[in-house]
Each structure stands twice: as C-alpha cells, then as structure tokens.
Amino acid sequence: MPHPNANAILSQLPTEELQFLLPHMTMVSLEKGVVLFEPGGSIDHYYFPLTCALELAVDLADGNTAATAVINMNGIYPLHLVGDSHSHNRATVRSPGLCYRVPAWVIQEELRRNQSFLWLLLSEAIHLFERTSVESACLRHHSLEQVTAKLILLSMDHGDSSVVSLTQQEMANSLGVRREGVTMSIQKFKRRHLIATHRGGVTVLDRMGLEQCACDCYKTLRELNTTLGNAQI
C-alpha cells in the first residue's frame, strides 16, 4: 500500500502538519474515465494522486473538450486556496490507480493554520501555470506528429510504464484535434517501430526514437515535473 510520501505534496509536509491531515485522509481506488469534477461543480474534496493520474479539460463552444494539464503523484487537485469553491475544469481519471481524498474543509483549515502548507500549494499553482503555458504555446506552434509523441511520452512518465492506456480517440480529445490526425501520426510511429498498438492503448518500443519525434516542449515539461518533485518548503 503506497505511503503518503508517494505524493510529492504530502512528502514535503512537516510531520506535525501531516499528522493533522492523516485522520481525515481516505485512500480510494479510481477507475479510468471517472469524472471527479464538472465545470461549475462544488469542491467537496481534494485529491492527492499516488498511482493514478487526473486530466484537466475545458469545454469548447463546439461541444468538444481540450485537455489543459495532467495531475499525477507530484500534485494535488483542485488548487483553489481561498475564495471560489467551484471547479472551472472537468477533472477525469486518465490513468487508474490510488489516491488520497481529503474533505475540503480540512484542507481549508490547514491552510489557515500553517503557512508552510499554503506556500507549498502556491508553488504547485505556479508550476501548474507554467505547465499549461508551455502546453498552450506547444499546440499552436508544433506539428500534430510532435505533440502526439509528446503526449505518449508524458503519459509514460505519469504511469511509469512503457504501456500507455490511451486510445487514439482519447489522445485526440486531449489534444483538441480530429482523430484522423492522431491516427496518421500513430501509423508513422508504427512504421518506424517506435510503438506497437493494442486494444485500448500503445506500447512504446523505442523511447529514444520517440523522443526524437517529439518537440522540445517534452523536455521542458519533464524538467518542470522533476523540479516540482524535488521542491522543498
């Protein structure tokens, strides 16, 4: 069973602050595709991923959705620190696994009690802003083949596995593009023996080769995630 330290936010809390949270922390197993928050929905709990990953997405005017960020064991969701008690994103479980769920009132009380916890979550909010800024610029300036390779690599990192449980339609939804474009990129990767496809996802055969297909944004985002995981308060 994962220890709270498996989550980067919880691992950096002083013992006294973690002891305050522990009685209120419930470990839950989340299935892929479960929607934790809808836009405008009330925030009743905060989630600290351990082995799962959450995808944040916004609804577009044409009825489609576009992913904005992925929250894994380095983070927490939501990141509402004060004021607004409603989610502005749809938060869906991208990769199944375990996480800790904590009532919202407990988090708010801890934020009022301990400045170190507040600073830690402010740091995470800054990192989330940096990651979404990179993603936004990336989707405007890089080819679909590059961003598809980047998405597969980041999904590998989030799950710490060469098997990525994302269908081509789910990749298209995450990138806010048509499935046909993602399918063309996947076929190119297969012809170069970089990946193999299977029902419900892909398996990466040549990580180095796939990294050469991705844009530099992948390395930037990987460094941002590493920096967060090593951050200290």
MOTAJO-V663592 format. One line per field, one symbol per residue. ss: DSSP state (H for helix, E for strand, - for the rest). psi: psi as a letter, one per 20 degrees, with the letter a starting at -180 (. if undefined). Layout:
ss->???
psi->???
//
This chain:
ss->---HHH-HHHH---HHHHHHHH--EEEEEE----EEE----E--EEEEE---EEEEEEE-----EEEEEEE-----E--------E---EEEEEE-EEEEEEEHHHHHHHHHH-HHHHHHHHHHHHHHHHHHHHHHHHHHH--HHHHHHHHHHHHHHHH---EE---HHHHHHHH---HHHHHHHHHHHHH---EEEE--EEEE--HHHHHHH---HHHHHHHHHHHHH----
psi->pqqhiiphghhipqgghhhhhgijpppqppqpipohpqpiqqohqqpnqgjrppppqqprhjirqpqhrppbiiaqprkogrdpkqqiqpoqogpqaqrpppqhhgghghhhhohhgghghhghhghgggghgggghghhiqrhgghgggggghhgghilqipomprhhhggghikrqhhgggggghghghjkhrqqrojaqpphngghhhhhqrihghghhhghggghjqq.
//
